[in-house]
Amino acid sequence: MKVKIAYGILGFIRFTKGYYLVFITSRKRVAKIGKHSIYTVREMQLTAVFKTTTSEGRDDENRYLQFFKDINIDKGFYFSYTYDLTRSL
């Protein structure tokens, strides 16, 4: 088992085979509000939460995975560990 650094969890997503956990594997600090750092996602990684036992539907699964990976999440997705970004300034 490989150990990797993750800076956060974006959530779970489900395709035809099962659920994937979406991790933030690279981030960039883009702003600071007072003492709070604001980050953007540079890279994310999907990790399957299931074991593949059959090849049935594998082509569809791979196609959906590629669609999801093509989403450019580093454009306009921001997060902070200590500041609620939904608050208005």
Secondary structure, DSSP 4 states (H G I P E B T S, - for coil): ------SEEEEEEE-SS-EEEEEEEEEEEEEEETTEEEEEEEEEEEEESS-----TTHHHHHHHHHHHHHS-TTTT-EE-SSS-TTS--
